[in-house]
Amino acid sequence: MKEQKFLQELEKKLWKSANKLLPSLDAAVYKHVVLGLVFLKYVSDSFETRRQELIEAFKDPDNDYYLGEDADEFIEEELENRDYYTEKNVFWVPPAARWQYIQDNIRLSVGSPLPLGGEFKSAGKLLDDTMELIEKENPKLKRILNKNYAQLQIEQNKLADLLDLIATIPFSHESLKAKDILGHVYEYFLGEFAAAEGKKGGQFYTPKSIVNLIVEMVEPYRGRVYDPAMGSGGFFISSEKFIEEHSGKIKDISVYGQESNPTTWRLAAMNMAIRGIDFDFGKEPADTFTKDQHPDLKADFVLANPPFNQNEWWDASLEGDARWRYGTPPKGNGNYAWMQHMLHHTAPNGVVGLVLANGSLSTTTGGEKEIREAIIKDDLVEAIVALPSQLFSNTQIPACIWILNRNKFQKGKTLFIDAREVGYMIDRKQRAFSHEDIKAIAEKFQAFRNGEDVNEPGKYYAASTEEIAKQDYILTPGRYVGVAEEEDDGVPFSEKMAELTAKLKEQFEASHRLEAEIRKNLSALGWEI
């Protein structure tokens, strides 16, 4: 696909070049630097694209923006009318914050006057002032942009070189939206940062395959959508795309999120702002358990990929917390803390879709078995999906999807889905689901909800709560779906066995010959075995 090739070439170029520029800079610091500049380039490009559209519209007699035959006299003045930009959800960029102005001035040495003012600025100070200007002119971006470039221990000429690199990002493509190119660049860089920092369990972002599958299964058309471990906002973006594809309106959902990492908290806010999605991510980046930013929220859809097997989540203030309705989670593993937090924030008819490590399906330690059993008995588990390996680029921990529903369509039943063999390899390390893979699983899930018989050996099985109890409340799909039936190839069993034993005899004989040859060679070297 042209789009995939375009994005892959772009990401390789950016990462390789960036590492050459700042080889000694820690990834945890570097991400603050580069992602802010990427966003600045996107904002400037979007502004310039809208500016060019207006120039053409002002001169076109068939356009509502037509200024008349003397359009040239008014164009420059009209182009500075911010309403033309904000009406199209384009951020207003003042002259001293536009990309060309920054490129023209960032290499000026200290002591050289800037064209639009007499103040002397370093590269870092120029970037900080630029971010400040954009935030001031666009309230949606308040407290979102990084404004500490002047404080970073980076050579000023390196900042200028980095700006030149970011300038090569083309936020235009014949079949890709600018905001989706930005999102892809973010996702790619976040993945590389996660690997560089040794992050695990899907921290920072969730692979599109998993996000899209959950969104297609739970169908968040309208209502309140909440992600208590939102990262850069991947679930919200996929919800937006899902709504668009199904002829819905993005204004029909309201978005709530929480994130403790300041960088990704800002990125999520940026992602919402560029898409015109109203959001509430709390007053600040904060720990979901100890500083819940939405204590009274009851959401219609709760979607999340919290950190896997989190061992440092507990705080003494959480003892006896109202969220632990099904039992206090073990202090050394946060899986069931996340699950219960999400259920606590789910409306009476709400649905939860979350990604957890496979251990959550069968663990018996620290009271987790009792919590899982209580949740099952409360008839909340609607579906379990066993995921294939290599979906995450930064962890090999086996993962699964839990779909929880406070008002299940099929009472007393749970659909088990074994998707461990589903998908295709993007490269040697990374697996993904195709659109067809996601559609097939989502359709089977919806058929189950509609009461249809969806059982398919090796893949799908609708189990009753009684059947789950017989399995000691272990939810591993492999225990329920069974083994896929193999097609009969028409060859009699006796013929197959004769062929197999003949082949085995040949292999044994070859093995004996090889063993004798090895013994002979070792003996010649003075070693007897």
RODO-2510 file (C-alpha; in nm, 4 decimals, decimal comma):
residues 529
     n   res          X          Y          Z
     1     m     0,0000     0,0000     0,0000
     2     k     0,1221     0,3490    -0,0864
     3     e     0,0194     0,4846     0,2527
     4     q     0,2104     0,2180     0,4457
     5     k     0,5253     0,2678     0,2387
     6     f     0,5030     0,6456     0,2794
     7     l     0,4729     0,6171     0,6593
     8     q     0,7474     0,3565     0,6953
     9     e     0,9931     0,5624     0,4918
    10     l     0,9042     0,8707     0,6939
    11     e     0,9557     0,7053     1,0326
    12     k     1,2889     0,5451     0,9395
    13     k     1,4221     0,8728     0,8100
    14     l     1,3145     1,0689     1,1171
    15     w     1,4452     0,8279     1,3786
    16     k     1,7785     0,7673     1,2067
    17     s     1,8407     1,1369     1,1520
    18     a     1,7309     1,2329     1,5017
    19     n     1,9707     0,9864     1,6613
    20     k     2,2558     1,1360     1,4631
    21     l     2,1687     1,4807     1,5909
    22     l     2,1333     1,3972     1,9583
    23     p     2,3247     1,0719     2,0166
    24     s     2,4048     1,1391     2,3811
    25     l     2,0657     1,2727     2,4921
    26     d     1,8545     1,0504     2,7168
    27     a     1,5340     0,9282     2,5498
    28     a     1,3261     1,0504     2,8441
    29     v     1,4493     1,4050     2,7734
    30     y     1,4643     1,3821     2,3970
    31     k     1,0980     1,2935     2,3583
    32     h     0,9997     1,6241     2,5209
    33     v     1,2133     1,8070     2,2679
    34     v     1,1172     1,6349     1,9456
    35     l     0,7444     1,5778     1,9967
    36     g     0,6816     1,9431     2,0755
    37     l     0,8546     2,0462     1,7537
    38     v     0,6589     1,7879     1,5541
    39     f     0,3351     1,9368     1,6840
    40     l     0,4567     2,2892     1,6074
    41     k     0,5296     2,1850     1,2475
    42     y     0,1840     2,0284     1,2158
    43     v     0,0097     2,3402     1,3493
    44     s     0,2067     2,5647     1,1151
    45     d     0,1467     2,3428     0,8127
    46     s    -0,2264     2,3232     0,8829
    47     f    -0,2379     2,7013     0,9164
    48     e    -0,0503     2,7504     0,5874
    49     t    -0,2723     2,4972     0,4060
    50     r    -0,5822     2,6855     0,5193
    51     r    -0,4177     3,0145     0,4207
    52     q    -0,3625     2,8911     0,0641
    53     e    -0,7211     2,7650     0,0461
    54     l    -0,8445     3,1110     0,1445
    55     i    -0,6280     3,2873    -0,1153
    56     e    -0,7868     3,0760    -0,3890
    57     a    -1,1368     3,1154    -0,2445
    58     f    -1,1088     3,4949    -0,2206
    59     k    -1,0391     3,5093    -0,5965
    60     d    -1,3017     3,2562    -0,7071
    61     p    -1,6356     3,4143    -0,8165
    62     d    -1,8130     3,0833    -0,7505
    63     n    -1,6908     3,0646    -0,3904
    64     d    -1,8741     3,2033    -0,0881
    65     y    -1,5506     3,3699     0,0234
    66     y    -1,5135     3,5697    -0,3021
    67     l    -1,3943     3,9265    -0,2325
    68     g    -1,4782     4,0758    -0,5726
    69     e    -1,2710     4,1898    -0,8667
    70     d    -1,0421     4,3953    -0,6460
    71     a    -0,9664     4,0984    -0,4221
    72     d    -0,5903     4,1570    -0,4286
    73     e    -0,6351     4,4792    -0,2313
    74     f    -0,8028     4,3024     0,0579
    75     i    -0,6431     3,9575     0,0627
    76     e    -0,3545     4,0268     0,3018
    77     e    -0,5860     4,1914     0,5522
    78     e    -0,8487     3,9163     0,5266
    79     l    -0,5889     3,6421     0,5643
    80     e    -0,5204     3,7673     0,9181
    81     n    -0,8844     3,7174     1,0217
    82     r    -0,8590     3,4325     1,2727
    83     d    -1,2262     3,3340     1,2286
    84     y    -1,1480     3,1880     0,8864
    85     y    -0,9153     2,9392     1,0559
    86     t    -1,0971     2,8517     1,3749
    87     e    -1,4187     2,7765     1,1837
    88     k    -1,2317     2,4876     1,0191
    89     n    -1,0793     2,3723     1,3485
    90     v    -0,7398     2,5103     1,2436
    91     f    -0,5319     2,6678     1,5188
    92     w    -0,4581     3,0377     1,4815
    93     v    -0,0811     3,0897     1,4519
    94     p     0,0393     3,4491     1,5047
    95     p     0,3144     3,5805     1,2720
    96     a     0,5969     3,5405     1,5270
    97     a     0,5084     3,1731     1,5788
    98     r     0,4883     3,0613     1,2163
    99     w     0,7304     2,7976     1,0975
   100     q     0,9086     3,0096     0,8380
   101     y     0,9696     3,2849     1,0915
   102     i     1,1185     3,0355     1,3353
   103     q     1,3457     2,8799     1,0724
   104     d     1,4604     3,2236     0,9601
   105     n     1,5532     3,3251     1,3142
   106     i     1,6601     3,0166     1,5076
   107     r     2,0164     3,0251     1,3770
   108     l     2,0748     3,3893     1,4607
   109     s     2,3515     3,4135     1,7149
   110     v     2,3009     3,5760     2,0526
   111     g     2,3329     3,9502     2,0035
   112     s     2,1631     3,9612     1,6645
   113     p     1,8280     4,1429     1,6531
   114     l     1,5178     3,9544     1,5413
   115     p     1,3248     4,1002     1,2439
   116     l     0,9958     4,1319     1,4323
   117     g     1,1438     4,2778     1,7487
   118     g     1,4604     4,3926     1,9131
   119     e     1,4895     4,1186     2,1761
   120     f     1,7939     3,8913     2,1673
   121     k     1,7027     3,5230     2,1979
   122     s     1,8712     3,1869     2,2081
   123     a     1,7205     2,9021     2,0046
   124     g     1,5632     2,7577     2,3187
   125     k     1,4125     3,0913     2,4256
   126     l     1,2743     3,1461     2,0744
   127     l     1,0986     2,8070     2,0873
   128     d     0,9636     2,8678     2,4378
   129     d     0,8194     3,2036     2,3309
   130     t     0,6693     3,0441     2,0208
   131     m     0,4891     2,7814     2,2290
   132     e     0,3708     3,0495     2,4698
   133     l     0,2279     3,2549     2,1844
   134     i     0,0392     2,9590     2,0358
   135     e    -0,1065     2,8613     2,3742
   136     k    -0,2151     3,2190     2,4395
   137     e    -0,3953     3,2412     2,1054
   138     n    -0,5589     2,8960     2,1362
   139     p    -0,7220     2,8306     2,4767
   140     k    -0,7682     2,4603     2,3909
   141     l    -0,3904     2,4220     2,4144
   142     k    -0,3531     2,5805     2,7569
   143     r    -0,0965     2,3926     2,9727
   144     i    -0,0411     2,1418     2,6922
   145     l     0,2701     2,2574     2,5041
   146     n     0,6241     2,2028     2,6263
   147     k     0,7876     2,5367     2,7160
   148     n     1,1250     2,4516     2,8684
   149     y     1,3561     2,4377     2,5669
   150     a     1,5769     2,7140     2,7104
   151     q     1,6382     2,5051     3,0241
   152     l     1,7560     2,1934     2,8421
   153     q     2,1263     2,1167     2,8280
   154     i     2,1388     2,1098     2,4490
   155     e     2,3707     2,2951     2,2136
   156     q     2,1707     2,5703     2,0450
   157     n     2,2920     2,4741     1,6988
   158     k     2,1656     2,1182     1,7632
   159     l     1,8164     2,2581     1,8245
   160     a     1,8399     2,4414     1,4955
   161     d     1,9523     2,1220     1,3179
   162     l     1,6606     1,9347     1,4746
   163     l     1,4205     2,2024     1,3532
   164     d     1,5555     2,1549     0,9997
   165     l     1,4930     1,7807     1,0305
   166     i     1,1355     1,8288     1,1526
   167     a     1,0838     2,0672     0,8605
   168     t     1,1131     1,7700     0,6240
   169     i     0,8009     1,6019     0,7656
   170     p     0,5351     1,6253     0,4910
   171     f     0,1963     1,6696     0,6559
   172     s     0,0249     1,6080     0,3255
   173     h    -0,0531     1,2951     0,1247
   174     e    -0,3002     1,2100    -0,1473
   175     s    -0,4916     0,9628     0,0702
   176     l    -0,3867     1,0414     0,4297
   177     k    -0,5160     1,3213     0,6508
   178     a    -0,2588     1,5515     0,8097
   179     k    -0,3828     1,4640     1,1594
   180     d    -0,3371     1,0924     1,0876
   181     i     0,0209     1,1488     0,9672
   182     l     0,0838     1,3383     1,2905
   183     g    -0,0732     1,0568     1,4914
   184     h     0,1427     0,7981     1,3173
   185     v     0,4609     0,9970     1,3792
   186     y     0,3643     1,0296     1,7464
   187     e     0,2915     0,6588     1,7756
   188     y     0,6165     0,5615     1,6087
   189     f     0,8279     0,7894     1,8250
   190     l     0,6472     0,6801     2,1410
   191     g     0,7211     0,3171     2,0563
   192     e     1,0890     0,3939     2,0010
   193     f     1,1045     0,5943     2,3239
   194     a     0,9365     0,3115     2,5136
   195     a     1,1949     0,0639     2,3838
   196     a     1,4813     0,3026     2,4596
   197     e     1,3608     0,3558     2,8155
   198     g     1,2908    -0,0130     2,8775
   199     k     0,9187     0,0393     2,9268
   200     k     0,7051    -0,2716     2,9431
   201     g     0,3484    -0,3896     2,9162
   202     g     0,2303    -0,1542     2,6438
   203     q     0,3074     0,1595     2,8449
   204     f     0,2784     0,4817     2,6410
   205     y     0,0591     0,3516     2,3624
   206     t    -0,1497     0,0537     2,2569
   207     p    -0,1040    -0,1155     1,9159
   208     k    -0,3720    -0,0124     1,6679
   209     s    -0,4739    -0,3749     1,6154
   210     i    -0,5839    -0,4102     1,9763
   211     v    -0,7436    -0,0660     2,0008
   212     n    -0,9409    -0,1119     1,6804
   213     l    -1,0581    -0,4606     1,7802
   214     i    -1,1905    -0,3429     2,1166
   215     v    -1,3610    -0,0400     1,9607
   216     e    -1,5253    -0,2551     1,6923
   217     m    -1,6489    -0,4988     1,9567
   218     v    -1,7959    -0,2513     2,2072
   219     e    -1,9127     0,0085     1,9481
   220     p    -1,8815     0,3416     2,1343
   221     y    -2,1311     0,5339     1,9166
   222     r    -2,2429     0,7851     2,1758
   223     g    -2,2145     0,8703     2,5434
   224     r    -1,9277     0,9114     2,7859
   225     v    -1,6016     0,7380     2,6936
   226     y    -1,3387     0,7010     2,9652
   227     d    -0,9790     0,5768     2,9660
   228     p    -0,8069     0,5821     3,3077
   229     a    -0,4667     0,4917     3,1568
   230     m    -0,5025     0,6838     2,8320
   231     g    -0,1415     0,7220     2,7175
   232     s    -0,1524     0,9378     2,4046
   233     g    -0,5283     0,8843     2,3546
   234     g    -0,5329     0,5953     2,1085
   235     f    -0,8732     0,4641     2,2169
   236     f    -1,0349     0,8046     2,1719
   237     i    -0,8879     0,8447     1,8228
   238     s    -1,0125     0,5007     1,7171
   239     s    -1,3545     0,5824     1,8616
   240     e    -1,3589     0,8944     1,6453
   241     k    -1,2749     0,6917     1,3337
   242     f    -1,5329     0,4262     1,4236
   243     i    -1,8018     0,6930     1,4568
   244     e    -1,7041     0,8527     1,1245
   245     e    -1,7088     0,5164     0,9443
   246     h    -2,0574     0,4407     1,0789
   247     s    -2,2022     0,7808     0,9846
   248     g    -2,2216     0,8978     1,3433
   249     k    -2,1273     1,2342     1,4920
   250     i    -1,8171     1,2883     1,7020
   251     k    -2,0139     1,5430     1,9067
   252     d    -2,2273     1,2528     2,0327
   253     i    -1,9450     1,1387     2,2609
   254     s    -1,7732     1,3125     2,5495
   255     v    -1,4203     1,2059     2,6348
   256     y    -1,2684     1,1632     2,9809
   257     g    -0,9188     1,0426     3,0534
   258     q    -0,6353     1,0270     3,3012
   259     e    -0,2618     0,9815     3,2644
   260     s     0,0252     1,0152     3,5122
   261     n     0,3038     1,0738     3,2589
   262     p     0,3217     1,4489     3,1785
   263     t     0,4511     1,3963     2,8245
   264     t     0,1810     1,1562     2,7162
   265     w    -0,0841     1,3596     2,9017
   266     r     0,0087     1,6542     2,6786
   267     l     0,0166     1,4371     2,3672
   268     a    -0,3314     1,3044     2,4372
   269     a    -0,4590     1,6593     2,4781
   270     m    -0,2896     1,7585     2,1506
   271     n    -0,4488     1,4612     1,9756
   272     m    -0,7941     1,5671     2,0934
   273     a    -0,7377     1,9345     2,0159
   274     i    -0,6356     1,8803     1,6536
   275     r    -0,9437     1,6648     1,6000
   276     g    -1,1881     1,9066     1,7588
   277     i    -1,2902     1,6549     2,0257
   278     d    -1,4074     1,8030     2,3547
   279     f    -1,2179     1,6377     2,6371
   280     d    -1,1674     1,6382     3,0104
   281     f    -0,8323     1,4947     3,1179
   282     g    -0,8446     1,6383     3,4677
   283     k    -0,6566     1,9340     3,6074
   284     e    -0,3152     1,7715     3,5761
   285     p    -0,1228     1,4506     3,5061
   286     a    -0,1891     1,2329     3,8101
   287     d    -0,1914     0,8797     3,9487
   288     t    -0,5283     0,7192     3,8732
   289     f    -0,5510     0,5336     4,2036
   290     t    -0,4419     0,8018     4,4497
   291     k    -0,5558     1,1163     4,2634
   292     d    -0,8640     1,0135     4,0671
   293     q    -0,9430     1,3109     3,8429
   294     h    -1,3018     1,1960     3,7782
   295     p    -1,4282     1,0624     4,1131
   296     d    -1,7975     1,0938     4,0260
   297     l    -1,7830     0,9756     3,6641
   298     k    -2,0019     0,6859     3,5497
   299     a    -1,9069     0,6217     3,1880
   300     d    -2,0974     0,4393     2,9139
   301     f    -1,7747     0,2958     2,7739
   302     v    -1,4498     0,2404     2,9614
   303     l    -1,1593     0,1450     2,7340
   304     a    -0,8020     0,0996     2,8550
   305     n    -0,4681    -0,0725     2,8293
   306     p    -0,3226    -0,0254     3,1784
   307     p     0,0363    -0,1263     3,2654
   308     f     0,0690    -0,5061     3,2836
   309     n     0,1325    -0,6670     3,6237
   310     q     0,2083    -0,3285     3,7818
   311     n     0,3953    -0,3978     4,1078
   312     e     0,4288    -0,0453     4,2481
   313     w     0,0723     0,0768     4,2408
   314     w    -0,0287     0,0427     4,6043
   315     d    -0,0538     0,3279     4,8520
   316     a    -0,1607     0,3078     5,2169
   317     s    -0,4434     0,5533     5,1451
   318     l    -0,6088     0,2868     4,9257
   319     e    -0,6856     0,0552     5,2145
   320     g    -1,0642    -0,0009     5,2309
   321     d    -1,1225     0,2015     4,9125
   322     a    -1,4803     0,1934     4,7789
   323     r    -1,3507     0,0718     4,4426
   324     w    -1,2516    -0,2682     4,5848
   325     r    -1,6060    -0,4025     4,5722
   326     y    -1,4944    -0,7518     4,4762
   327     g    -1,1932    -0,7693     4,7068
   328     t    -0,8727    -0,5808     4,7836
   329     p    -0,6191    -0,6399     4,5021
   330     p    -0,2739    -0,7705     4,5940
   331     k    -0,0202    -0,4944     4,6590
   332     g     0,2291    -0,6567     4,4222
   333     n     0,0063    -0,6687     4,1139
   334     g    -0,2295    -0,3971     3,9905
   335     n    -0,4249    -0,5973     3,7288
   336     y    -0,7390    -0,6361     3,9382
   337     a    -0,7008    -0,2869     4,0814
   338     w    -0,7325    -0,1461     3,7299
   339     m    -1,0263    -0,3724     3,6506
   340     q    -1,2171    -0,2761     3,9639
   341     h    -1,1386     0,0936     3,9162
   342     m    -1,2904     0,0710     3,5688
   343     l    -1,5977    -0,1158     3,6889
   344     h    -1,6438     0,1454     3,9618
   345     h    -1,6613     0,4144     3,6923
   346     t    -1,9000     0,2224     3,4647
   347     a    -2,2642     0,3243     3,4259
   348     p    -2,5453     0,0701     3,4964
   349     n    -2,5601    -0,0226     3,1266
   350     g    -2,1927     0,0466     3,0587
   351     v    -1,9317    -0,1701     2,8876
   352     v    -1,5627    -0,2134     2,9702
   353     g    -1,2943    -0,3180     2,7243
   354     l    -0,9463    -0,3599     2,8696
   355     v    -0,6176    -0,5278     2,7883
   356     l    -0,4434    -0,7276     3,0594
   357     a    -0,1624    -0,9797     3,0910
   358     n    -0,2773    -1,3406     3,0467
   359     g    -0,1997    -1,4107     3,4108
   360     s    -0,5199    -1,2279     3,5018
   361     l    -0,7196    -1,5174     3,3520
   362     s    -0,5884    -1,7882     3,5817
   363     t    -0,3877    -1,6464     3,8727
   364     t    -0,4707    -1,7832     4,2166
   365     t    -0,2351    -1,5724     4,4300
   366     g    -0,2957    -1,2692     4,6503
   367     g    -0,6718    -1,3084     4,6529
   368     e    -0,6978    -1,2604     4,2730
   369     k    -0,8833    -1,5893     4,2243
   370     e    -1,1501    -1,4781     4,4701
   371     i    -1,1849    -1,1394     4,2998
   372     r    -1,2153    -1,3028     3,9572
   373     e    -1,4705    -1,5521     4,0888
   374     a    -1,6810    -1,2725     4,2411
   375     i    -1,6775    -1,0754     3,9138
   376     i    -1,7820    -1,3867     3,7191
   377     k    -2,0612    -1,4664     3,9645
   378     d    -2,1866    -1,1102     3,9288
   379     d    -2,2294    -1,1939     3,5569
   380     l    -2,0028    -0,9175     3,4296
   381     v    -1,7662    -1,1073     3,1970
   382     e    -1,9100    -1,0895     2,8467
   383     a    -1,6100    -1,2015     2,6414
   384     i    -1,2427    -1,2990     2,6699
   385     v    -1,0055    -1,2771     2,3724
   386     a    -0,6684    -1,4547     2,3795
   387     l    -0,4283    -1,2424     2,1714
   388     p    -0,1350    -1,3604     1,9590
   389     s     0,2238    -1,2871     2,0542
   390     q     0,4242    -1,0004     1,8993
   391     l     0,1384    -0,7494     1,8813
   392     f     0,3295    -0,5258     2,1232
   393     s     0,6664    -0,4006     2,0059
   394     n     0,8011    -0,3465     2,3578
   395     t     0,6892    -0,6508     2,5560
   396     q     0,6591    -1,0248     2,5047
   397     i     0,4144    -1,0713     2,7928
   398     p     0,1143    -1,2742     2,6628
   399     a    -0,1970    -1,0557     2,6657
   400     c    -0,5741    -1,0836     2,6452
   401     i    -0,8824    -0,8644     2,6123
   402     w    -1,1580    -0,8583     2,8745
   403     i    -1,5025    -0,7327     2,7723
   404     l    -1,7096    -0,6599     3,0838
   405     n    -2,0738    -0,5555     3,0675
   406     r    -2,2975    -0,4389     3,3515
   407     n    -2,6054    -0,5408     3,1525
   408     k    -2,5045    -0,8360     2,9346
   409     f    -2,7065    -0,9254     2,6252
   410     q    -2,6649    -1,2963     2,7002
   411     k    -2,7175    -1,3460     3,0725
   412     g    -2,5110    -1,6189     3,2315
   413     k    -2,2886    -1,6678     2,9264
   414     t    -1,9367    -1,5670     2,8258
   415     l    -1,7882    -1,5843     2,4764
   416     f    -1,4347    -1,7222     2,4627
   417     i    -1,2303    -1,6275     2,1571
   418     d    -0,8918    -1,7838     2,0790
   419     a    -0,7199    -1,5383     1,8409
   420     r    -0,3652    -1,6571     1,9060
   421     e    -0,3164    -1,7621     1,5436
   422     v    -0,4889    -1,4585     1,3929
   423     g    -0,3033    -1,1804     1,2113
   424     y    -0,0009    -1,1360     0,9887
   425     m     0,3621    -1,0334     1,0370
   426     i     0,4449    -0,6743     0,9417
   427     d     0,8140    -0,7637     0,9756
   428     r     1,0220    -1,0207     1,1644
   429     k     0,9259    -0,8781     1,5028
   430     q     0,5812    -0,7215     1,4717
   431     r     0,2397    -0,8798     1,4191
   432     a    -0,0852    -0,6988     1,3343
   433     f    -0,4511    -0,7722     1,2660
   434     s    -0,5878    -0,7000     0,9203
   435     h    -0,9163    -0,5154     0,8746
   436     e    -1,0719    -0,8512     0,7823
   437     d    -0,9393    -1,0148     1,1013
   438     i    -1,0953    -0,7456     1,3181
   439     k    -1,4224    -0,7528     1,1281
   440     a    -1,4525    -1,1320     1,1595
   441     i    -1,4013    -1,1307     1,5380
   442     a    -1,6300    -0,8301     1,5945
   443     e    -1,9077    -0,9818     1,3827
   444     k    -1,8856    -1,3110     1,5721
   445     f    -1,9096    -1,1205     1,9007
   446     q    -2,2154    -0,9265     1,7824
   447     a    -2,3747    -1,2530     1,6639
   448     f    -2,3176    -1,3949     2,0129
   449     r    -2,4870    -1,0890     2,1606
   450     n    -2,7815    -1,1512     1,9316
   451     g    -2,8215    -1,5043     2,0663
   452     e    -2,6844    -1,6886     1,7620
   453     d    -2,4881    -2,0139     1,7866
   454     v    -2,1285    -1,9033     1,7299
   455     n    -1,9385    -2,2074     1,8579
   456     e    -1,6495    -2,3053     1,6329
   457     p    -1,3931    -2,5614     1,7532
   458     g    -1,0551    -2,4066     1,8162
   459     k    -1,1811    -2,0494     1,7841
   460     y    -1,5086    -1,9614     1,9589
   461     y    -1,7138    -2,1040     2,2425
   462     a    -2,0037    -1,9559     2,4432
   463     a    -1,9717    -2,1012     2,7935
   464     s    -2,2245    -2,0851     3,0731
   465     t    -2,1299    -1,9644     3,4206
   466     e    -2,1767    -2,3246     3,5379
   467     e    -1,9177    -2,4455     3,2860
   468     i    -1,6766    -2,1759     3,4030
   469     a    -1,7314    -2,2844     3,7647
   470     k    -1,6345    -2,6419     3,6667
   471     q    -1,3059    -2,4978     3,5367
   472     d    -1,2497    -2,3446     3,8825
   473     y    -1,3223    -1,9968     3,7416
   474     i    -1,0186    -1,9988     3,5156
   475     l    -1,0903    -1,7952     3,2008
   476     t    -0,8178    -1,9126     2,9611
   477     p    -0,9970    -1,9500     2,6218
   478     g    -0,8000    -2,2615     2,5325
   479     r    -0,9883    -2,4500     2,8059
   480     y    -1,3200    -2,3833     2,6365
   481     v    -1,2801    -2,3553     2,2596
   482     g    -1,1277    -2,7014     2,2167
   483     v    -0,9233    -2,8065     1,9159
   484     a    -1,0107    -2,7249     1,5572
   485     e    -1,1294    -3,0204     1,3545
   486     e    -0,8898    -3,1277     1,0812
   487     e    -1,0313    -3,2003     0,7372
   488     d    -1,0194    -3,5639     0,6273
   489     d    -0,7792    -3,5882     0,3314
   490     g    -0,9190    -3,9263     0,2277
   491     v    -0,5952    -4,1191     0,2916
   492     p    -0,6532    -4,4397     0,4991
   493     f    -0,4929    -4,4439     0,8439
   494     s    -0,2891    -4,7576     0,7666
   495     e    -0,1305    -4,5879     0,4630
   496     k    -0,0431    -4,2786     0,6641
   497     m     0,1222    -4,4865     0,9359
   498     a     0,3186    -4,6909     0,6828
   499     e     0,4484    -4,3705     0,5225
   500     l     0,5333    -4,2101     0,8562
   501     t     0,7146    -4,5144     0,9974
   502     a     0,9173    -4,5540     0,6748
   503     k     1,0231    -4,1891     0,6971
   504     l     1,1079    -4,2282     1,0652
   505     k     1,3245    -4,5335     0,9855
   506     e     1,5205    -4,3276     0,7302
   507     q     1,5750    -4,0516     0,9851
   508     f     1,6934    -4,2980     1,2513
   509     e     1,9432    -4,4501     1,0058
   510     a     2,0732    -4,1040     0,9128
   511     s     2,1062    -4,0207     1,2805
   512     h     2,3120    -4,3364     1,3455
   513     r     2,5448    -4,2571     1,0540
   514     l     2,5947    -3,9030     1,1812
   515     e     2,6627    -4,0261     1,5356
   516     a     2,9266    -4,2748     1,4097
   517     e     3,0969    -4,0013     1,2063
   518     i     3,1093    -3,7656     1,5052
   519     r     3,2565    -4,0392     1,7293
   520     k     3,5203    -4,1144     1,4630
   521     n     3,6239    -3,7486     1,4320
   522     l     3,6427    -3,6982     1,8085
   523     s     3,8521    -4,0160     1,8464
   524     a     4,0990    -3,8848     1,5890
   525     l     4,1390    -3,5762     1,8080
   526     g     4,2017    -3,7873     2,1163
   527     w     3,8546    -3,7682     2,2706
   528     e     3,6549    -4,0827     2,3391
   529     i     3,2795    -4,0837     2,4206
***
